Every structure is written in C-alpha cells, then in structure tokens.
Amino acid sequence: MVAFFDGHNDLLLKLWRQDPGDGSLFLEGDGKGHMDLTRCRQGGFGGGMFACFVPSPGSTGAPKGNMGAGLTTNP
C-alpha cells in the first residue's frame, strides 16, 4: 500500500471542541468526521498538515458571518 499525505485537516480543532486534553475521539473513533486512528492505519495515512486555529477565550470556535464573502468580494 502506498502511504498518502493529507495536505490539510482539522483534527486538532475537532478534538479541542470535543474536550480539550481528551484524544479518545481520535484513538477510539466514532465512524464520523475526518480522521481516527483505525481509519488512518487502514487507509495508509503517512502524515499530514494539521491546521492550527486558536479561538479567542470564551469562543465556541465557530466562525461568525459569511466566511466565503471574503474570498469572493472585492472591497
């Protein structure tokens, strides 16, 4: 099997949203979402770029407003 490299994933943010300091979602998996250890092994995951986003204190981490507008609107 050829290993693959994931150029971007949001696993760290998903784990933080679940429960900071608890990696069980990745280790045990829930069959939903982007990644878990079992599926990484089965799929030949060789490595990846893990996006790092640090929400403001008190934030849920959820974006507000139309995030796509900044990509499609010329000021």
N, C-alpha and C positions, 0 to 999 in steps of 0.2 A: 504494500500500500504506500502511495506517495503522500507524504505529510503536506498539509496545507497551512498557509499563513493567513490569518484574519487581519485585514488592514484596519479595521475599526470595530470595536464592540463596546457596549455599555454595561458590561457585567459588574464593574465596581460600583456604579451608581445604583444598579438594581439591588445589589447586596446591601448597600448603605440604606436604601429605602426600606428594605425588609427589616433589618435590625442591625445597626452598626456593631461590628465585632462578632457577628454570627455568620459563619460561612456555610451553614448547613444547606442553604438553597443550592449552592454550587456543588457541595460534596455529595448530597443525597439526591438532588434533582427533584423536580416536580412535574417533568414532562412538558412544561410550558416555557415560553421565553426563549432567550438567545442561546444560553450555554449551560451545561452542567458537566461534571467530571466524567460520568459514564458516556455521554454522547461525544465529548471531546476525544475520548480514547477510541470509541467505535468509529468515529469519522476521520481519524488520523490528524487531529489538531497538533501542529508543530510549534505554534507560537502566534503571537498577535500583538497589536497595538491596543492597549486598554485605555480608553478615553478617561481623562481625569476632570471632573467637574466638582467644584466645591460650592454648594449652595450657601447663601447668606444665613447667619444664625436665625433660627425661627422659621426658616423657609421649609416648605414641603419638598422643594427641589423641582416642582412642576413649573414649566415655563408659563408665562402670562402673555396674553395677547397673541397676535398673529405672527408667529416666528418666521413664516415664509415670506411675509411682506418685505422684510429687509433684504431678501435675495432677489425680489422681483420689482422693487420700486426704486426709481431714480429720484433722489431728493432734489 
